[in-house]
Amino acid sequence: MTNNNKKIDKNSKSRLMTRRRVLQLMGGYVISSAFPITIIAGQQINIPKINIKREKKLYHAYRSFWSELEMTAKFKEMGINTRCFFASNTINSIGFEYCKYPLIWKGIKEYDFSAYDKQIEDLLSVNPGADLMCMIDLNTPYWLTRRFAYDSFSEISHAASDKDWLDITTEWMKDFISYSEGKYGKKIIAYILSGGGTSEWYEYDSGRSSRIKNTAWRKWCSRNNISLGEDVPSESSLQIASHENVIYDPQTEMHKIQYWRFHNEIIADAVLHFAKEARNLISLDKEIGVFFGYYLVSDNKLVSFGHLDYEHVFASSDIDFFISPGNYNDRMMGGGSGSQLVIGTANRFGKRYLHEIDHRTHNIDPNGWETQSDDNAGLIREAAFALINHASFWWFDMWGGWYAEEESQRLIKHLKKITDRCVLDQSQSVAEVLFVADPQSAYYVNEKMPQASAMARQFRDKLNKTGAPFDTYSFNDIPYINLSRYKLVFLPATFLITPERGIILKKHLLKDNRTIVWAYAPGICDGKSLDTRRVKEWTGSYYATQGPVVTKMESWKSIYAFEYTTYTPKLLKQIMKDSGIHLYTDDEIPVYANEKLLALHFSEGGTKKISLPKSFRRVTNIISEEVIVENKSVFLYPFKTPDTVIFNLEE
């Protein structure tokens, strides 16, 4: 790096720490649509906002790790001319190469760009008009893992703690982008910065320490004026919490809470660093994407995964869109799938979501979908989720064969025509239900206990099966989104209620005859201590009351249950009905809806009654183009087993 670049990095980190210090002082409360004004104790702190106007793009693409030239040509025939490829130097989590082309990055300032040339030339040979999305591999090649004695793929927080790794990897990325832009700039429409586990900035280490991470921890504590000792808490100690082995006590375990903040922030800082350096080399007419923001992750990974500082990354003016695969735990027939990141928060920061459809089709994996009928219902479900949420999406063919069946290809071609017709539509969500993610409270939680998954991904999966659409935002979004539509709000994760957070709740949520649903220990922590008596202050019920207990508050209704298992899809559906939520079906199934589109997914079909919130002039099956009913709000429809149907609702 040049001295000038070091100066820029230092200034950038200083601004970032100012933002984070604001968050810590406010207990996670930041007033921002992209860092405008924050208020602490009545004093305004102006945080610079960079206004960069770039055209927002929606992508409908084909992706594979390997060349898959025959399928690339077939996707061209399906009308899909955007192709994502991976310029990789590393092996995957299964143990073989991501990319079948030779190594590009062979040593410090030593590159074989002919391997990159060959990869692009092969793709263009079967689709000369293709728009390319290039994933840049920022992980350590095998020759660099020896130098650092770690592998960024499995230890990204350790690599991100190491200035040498950042410098060497930044140099590689900048040289790669300079070469790529110089030769293929007209063909490449987006770069995706990939690092960490599965190239999704995923941390595998469960909080393990190391020499380099200890050094970074001490520096982080110094920058934040924190005196907690010099060493990272041990991995075993992080799996012990004072309150029922679930919640850390800030009076005695603040070092664990602050360590998890460090662990997540150091990874976020690395993502922001690479994005800033990349943006300096990439024209504003093309975009930068990142796999990041996974709050709704698989079990026992909520905190150690390394994505909890997602709000700062979403706020970056250098990144345009964020990617995640569909939910891995709820993707079989009857499941609601959905994103692993909090789409509402990304949208609030002006970012878009790209939904990765990587679901195992019946001809690929015996543990995936089982039949072609499953494939059809599943592929439509995933496309419908993206379509209704105005998200980009791509068909991920991993190592080939996912879409080998001609019936799947015909379906994808048809779905491409549908998305082309809907691309300019900006119909708003009609959800009356809000699910609130809370990354700040997550820092206080022992992720190895079942409550950690129950308060996040598992709770969302239950909402998937209630027959009503819902929106997902983060706690910090509450002051900045229009809450008037929401009759029912789920706060299953809000253990941390500081005085500032309490003001937010009272001012924005706890009013207007709204129903608020809590679980386990809401408000037990005020940021300084734990006290179970606070639970009654917020919910009207004593801590550990089995429930569900309904309490009429001053201008709102509270529902509390101690055990997360109490909240079954059946109970959640009844709570919705009692709260005046419109239910599209009596079945416990996934429903996605906006003002113009409605999608329902059934694992077991049959003739079902569908109830619309009002009468529409015409209701059409958007896949078959069959008119189903006119000037009615209730109709019967014969669903197949399994089935996903997307209805177009015409006013």
N, C-alpha and C positions, 0 to 999 in steps of 0.2 A: 504494500500500500504506500501511496505517497503521503507526505506529511499533511498535505491539504485534505486528503481523504480521512486521515486520522482526526483532523480537526472537525470535520463534518460529523464523523461518528460520535465524537465526544459531545458536541452540541446537541446532536439528535438524542443521545442517551440522557442528557441533562433535561431536555424537554419532556422525555418519556417519564423520567423519575418524578418530575413535577406533577404530571397527570396522575401518576400512581399514588403519590403522597396525598393528593387531593382525595382520591378514592379511599385511602386508609383512614384519613381524618374523618371522613364522612361515613365511615362504615360501609363503603361501597357505593355511596351516592354521588353520581356525577350527573350534572345537568348538561346534556350534550345531544346535538344531532350530528355533530362531528367536531367536538371540543369547542363550543363557543364560550359560554360564561358559566363559571362555577361559583357558588356562594358558600362561604364558610363563616359561620357566626355573623351573618349580615354583611360580610365583606365580599365584594366581587373580585374574582381572580380571572383575568382574561387569558384564555389559552388560544394561541393563534389557530385560525382555521384556514386551510389552503383550499381554495376553490379551483378545481381543475375540471373543466367541462369536457367530458368524453361521451361519445354516443354510446348508449347502452345497447348491448347486443345480446341476442338469444341464440344459443347454439343447439343444433340437432346434429349429432356427430356419431361416427363409428370409431371405436377405440380397440386396439389390441396391443399387448406387449410385443408380439411377434409381427412379422411382415404381413402374413395372411393376405397375399396379393390377390388371390382368386376371390376371397370374400370382400376385399376392398373394392374390386371391380363390380361385384354383385351389389354392394351397397350403393355404388354409383348408379346402377340400374334402378335401385329403389328410390333414387332421388336424393340420397344423402352424400353430399360432396365434401363434407367437413370431416377430416381424418386426424385423430389424435394419435401421436406416436411417442415413444420414450427413448430419448438418447441416453441410454443407461450404461454405467460402468460397473454395476454391482450385481450380486445374485439376490434372489428373493428369499422369503421366509421358508420356502420349501426346500431350498438348497441348490436350485439351478438358475441359470442366467435369466435376467429380465429380458435382455435383448440378445438376439442371435447374431448380431453383427460384432465385429472385433472391437476391442477396447479403444475408446477415443482418447481418454485421459490416461496417459501411460507413465507420466512422471511430472515433476515440477517443471512447468513451462514446456512440457513434451506432449504433443498431441498427434493423433492419427486422424485428421479430419477426413481422410479418404473413406474411412468407415462411416462417418456421418453422411458424406456425399452419397455413398452407395445406398444407405437407408432411404434417403429422400428420393433419389433417382428411381429406386425400385417402386416406391409408392406412386410417383408421378408417371411412371411407365404404364400403369394400369388406369390412372385417372389424372391426366395432365391438367385438368381444371380444378383439382382439389385445393381447398383451403386447409392449411395445416395448423394444428395445435401441437406445439412441441413441449414435452415434459423434460425439464433439465434435471439431471441426477446430481444432487449436491451431497450424496453420501460418499463415504471414504471407499475408494477402490481397494482391492486386496493389498496392493503394494503400500498404501498409505496407512492401513490399519496397523502394520508392523511399526511404523514410525511413531504412531500415537499410542500404541498399546491399548486401543479401544476401537470399536466399530460404531460409527455414528448411526448405523441402521438399528442397532440394539441398545445404544447408549447415547441418545441424542442430547440429553441434558448435560452429559459429560462433555461431549463435543462442543455444545453451545457455550460451555463454561471456559473454553480454551481459545484464547486470542489467536494462537498459531493456527488452529483449525479454521477459524473464521477467516483469517487472512489468506491462507493457502486456497481455501475453497472459494472465496470471493474472487481471487485472481483467476482461478479456473473458469468460474461462471462468466466473468467479464470477457475473458478471451474467447470463450465459446459463443457468447452472444454477439460479440464483434464479428466473428467469422460467419456465424449464421445469418446475421442481418446483412452483412456485406454481400453474401452470395444468394441467400434465399429470402431476403426481406419482403419481397413482393408476394411470396407464397405463404408466409407464416403470419397468421392473424392473432395468435396468442401464445404466450409462454406460461408454463405452469412450473412453479418452483417446488421441487420435491426433495424431501429429506426425512431422516428419522425412520422409524419402523414402518414397514410396508410402503415407504416413500410418502407417508401421510403425516409426518411429524409426530409419530406415535412413539412414546417412551415405554420400554419394556422393563426398566430397572426396579420398579416398585419402591423407589426412594433410596436405593443403595448409594452409599457415599464413595468417594475416591479422592485421591490427592488433588486433582485438578478441580473437582467439584467443591471440595472443602475450601480451597483458595477463593473460588468465586463466591461461595457463601459468605465468607468473612468480608469480602469487598461489598457485597450486597447489603449486609448488616450495617457496615460503616456508612454507605451512601444513604441508608434509610434511618440513620441514628438509632439503630437497634443494638442493644447490648445483651446478647443471649449466649455468649460463649463462642468458642472458635470452631467447634466441630459440627458437622451435619448430624442430626439425630440418627440413631441407628435404624436400620430397616425394621428390626423387631420392635423397637420402641414405638415406631409409627403405627404399629398394629395394636396398640394399647391406648385406650382413652378412659379418662376418669369417670365420665358419666355412662354407666351401663356398658362400658367398652365401646360406646358409639360416638359420643361427642367429647371433644377436647375441652378442658377447662382453661380459659385464658389466664387465670391466676397462676396455675401451676404448669401448664403445657403450652404456653404461648410460643415457645421455640418450635414446636411441631407445626403450629398454625402458620407461623412466619416461614418456616422451611418449605411448606407446600406452596406458599406464595412464590418464594424464590424459585422453586423447582419449575413451576408453570411459567413464571415471567421470563426466566432465562431462555426457554424455548421460544416464547413469543418474541422476545428481543431478537433472536436469531432470524426468525421469519421476517420481521420488520426490517432488519438490516439487509438481508438479501433482496427484499422487494425494493428497498430504496436504491440500492446499487444497480439493480436491474433496470429500474425505471429511468435512471440517468442515461441508459444506452438504448432504450426502446422508445420509439416514437409514440405519441399520444393516440394515434389512430389504431393502435393495436393494444391488446389487453394482457394483464397479468392475473393469473389465477393461482389458488393455493388450496390444498386439502387441509382444512383447519376448522376448529370450533366444535369438536365432537363433545357435547355435553350429554347427549342421549346415547351413551356408549354401552358396551357389553358389561356384564357383571364384574364387580371388584376392580374397576379401572377408572372410576369417576375422577379421582384426584391425581393419581400417579400417571395417568395417560398423558398429561402435559398440555392440555388444551384449555384449561379453565380461564386463562387470561384472554379469551377470545374477543372480548369487547374492544380491547386495545388494538388487536389485529384487524378487526372489522372496521375500525375507525381510520385505518391507514388510507391516505389519499393515493398511495402507490399500488394498491391492489383493487381489482375490479370485480372479481367474482370468487366465490368459495364453493368447494366441491366436497361431497361426501357420498359414499355408497348408501344404498337403501339399508334400513335397519336390519341387522343380521338376525335378530331374535324374534322377529314377527313377520317373516317373509314367506312362510308357507301358505297354502291355500287357507283362506279365512282370516289371515293376518292383515294388519293395516299398513305394514311396511313404514314408510315415512323417512324423513331425514334424520341423520345423527347429529346435525347441528340445529341451532335455534334460528329458524328461517326469519322469524319476525325481527329479531335483533339485527341480522344482516340487512334486511330491508330498511330498517330505521337508519342505518348508517349509509344508505344509498348503494348497497352492494346487492348483487344478485346471486342466486343459488344455482348450482349445476348438480342435478341428480344423476348419480351413476347407477345404471341398471346393470348389475353384475350377477344377477340371480342365476343359480345353476339350473339349466334346462334339463328336461328329462333324459336326453341322450348323452349327457355329460357326467352327471354325478348321481349315484343311487340314493344319496341323502338329500338331493334337491327335489325339484318338482318331478312328479312321477309320470305324467302323460302329456301328450300334445295338448289336450284340453286344459291341463294345468298351465302349460306354457302360454297358451292363448289368454287365459284369464289373468295370469300373472303379468304378462307383458303389457296388456291393456291397463291393468291396475297401476303399474309403475308410470306409464306414459300419462295416465289420467292425473296422477298425483302431481307430476311436473306441470302438466298443461293447466290445471286449475290453480296452481300456485304461481303461474307465470314464470316458471323456472326453465333454464336450459336442461338438456339431458343428452346423454350418449349411451349407446349400446356397447357394453364392454365385453369383448370376445376373449378376454384374457389370453389363453394359449390356443385359441381356435376351436371351432366346433360348436360353440354355444348356439349359433343361428344357422346350422347346417340344413335344417329341415325347410323344404320349400314352402310349407304352410306358414312357418314363422316369418319367412322372407316376404311373403305376400301380405301378411299382417303388418309388418314393419313399414312396408311401402305405403300401405293404406294409412297408417298412423302418421306418416310423414306428410301426406296430403292434408290430413286433418290439422296438424300443427301449423302448416303453412297458412291455412285459412284463418287460424286463430292467433297468429303471431302478434298482430297489432291490438288484439283485444286486451283491455285493461279492467275488466269487470272485477269489482271488489269482493272481498270475502263477505260471506253472510253469516259467519259463525257468531253465535251468541255465547259461546263458552271460551274462556281464556285459561290456558295452562301456563303457569309462571315458573320458569327455570331460575335457579338461584346459585350462581357460581360462587358468590361471596360466602354464603352459608356452607357450601361444600368444603371449604378449607378447614372447617371445624369438625369434619366427620372422618371417622375411621372407615375407610372405604372397604375394608375386608368384612365389615358387618353387613348383614342383608339390608339394613335400612338405607345404605348409600345407593344401591341400585333401585330400591323400592321407591325412593323419593324422586327419581329422575326417569330413566328409560322405562322401567317396569310400569310406572304410573301412566306414562304416555301410552304404552301398549294397551293398557286397560281402556283408556279413553278411545283408542282406535275401534273398540268394539261396543260402541254405545248407540250407533245409528244416527249420530249427529256430528257435524263438522266442528272443529275447534281450532283456535289459533294458538301459537306458541311464541311467547316473548320472554325476556329476562326481567328480573326485578328492576334493574336500572332503567328499563324502558317505560315503566309505569307513568312517570309524569309527562311523557312526550307522545303518547299514542291516544287515539280517540277511544275512550272506554265506554261510550254511550251505548254501543251495541251489546255489551257483555252483561248478561243477567247473572251469570254464574262464573266464579273465578276459583281455580284450584291453586292453593299455595301449599303443596305437600312438602316443600323443602326449606321453608323459611324459619330456620332455627335462630338466625341472627336478626334481631330487631334492635338496632341502636336507637337513640332518641331521634336522630335524623331520619332513619328508616320508618320509625313510628309516625313521624309527620307525613311522610309520603303515603303510608297506608290510610291514615285518617283523612287526609285531604283528597285522595284520588279513588280509593277502592271501597273503604268501609262506609258506604252511603248509598243513596238512591235505591233502597229496597233490594240491593244486590245480595246474593247468597255467596258466602265465602266458605270454602272447604279446607280444613286443616288436617294434619296428621302428625302423630308422634309427639313432638316437643316444640311447637311454634313459639318463638320469642323467648326460649329458655336462656338465651345468651344476649346480653346487651353490649357485647364487645369487650367487657371487662370481667365479667363473672357469669356463673351459671346459677339459676334459681328457678326451680320448677313452679314456684308460685306465679311466675309471669305468664305461664300458660293460661291460667284462668283469666288473667287480665285481658288477654287477647281473644280467647275463644269462648269465655263464659263457662268453661268446664274445667274441672280439676285435672291436673296431669295424671296420666295413666288410666283415665276413665275409658272403659272399653268402647262404649259408643256403638253406633254413631249417635251423638247427642245433638239435638237441634235447640239452639238458644236464640230467642228473639232479642237482638240488641237494639240500640236506640233508633237507628234508621237502616238497619241491615240484619241479615240472618246469618248466624254462625253454625257450622256443622263440624264437629270434632270427633275423631276416633283415634285411639292410641295406636292400634295395630294397623299397619298398611294392608294386611291381608283382609281386613274388614271391608275395604273398598273393592268389591268385585265389580265386574262390568255390569252385572244386574243391578247392584245397588247404585252405581254411578248413573245408570240410565234412569232409575227411579228418582234420584236427586234432580236430574235434569228435568224430568216431567213435573216434579213438584215446584221447580223454579221457573216454570213457564217456557222452557226451551222447546223449540220446534224439533220434533223427532221425525225424520223422514221415513222411518220404518220401525215396526215393533221388534224386529230381529236385532240381535247383538252382532252387528256387522260394521265394517269400515264404510264411512261415507265421506266423500270430498265434495265441496260445493263452493261456487261463487255465484254472482248474480245471474250468470248465463249458462253455467255448466253444472251438472250434477252427476257424480259417479258413485255407484254402489257395487260392492264386491261380495259375492256369496261363495262359500265353499260347498254348501248344499243348496241346490236350486229349488224350484217350484214356483207356483203362482203366488206372488207377493203383492200386498197392498203398499203403494208408495204415496206418501202424503207430502205435497208441496206447501210452502208457506203461504202461497196465494195462487189464484187461478192464472194460468198462462194461455196465451192465444194458441200456441202450438208447442207440443213436446215431441221431439224427434230423437230416435236412436242415432247418435252421430256416426256410429260405425256402419250400421246397415242402411242408414238414411231413410228409415221407415218412420212415418208419422205415427205416433203412438196414441195421442189423444189431443183434442182441441178444446179450449175454453173450460178446462177443468183443473181442480187442485188435487184431486184424488183419483188414482187409477190403479188397475191391476196389471201386472206384467209377469210373463212366464220366463223366469230365469233358468238357465241351464245349470248343470252340476259339473264343474264349478263355472262361475261366470263373473265377468265385470262388464257393466254396461255404462256408457257415458250418454247422458241425455242432454240435448240442447234445449234450453228454455227460452222461448220467444215471448216477449212482452206483447 
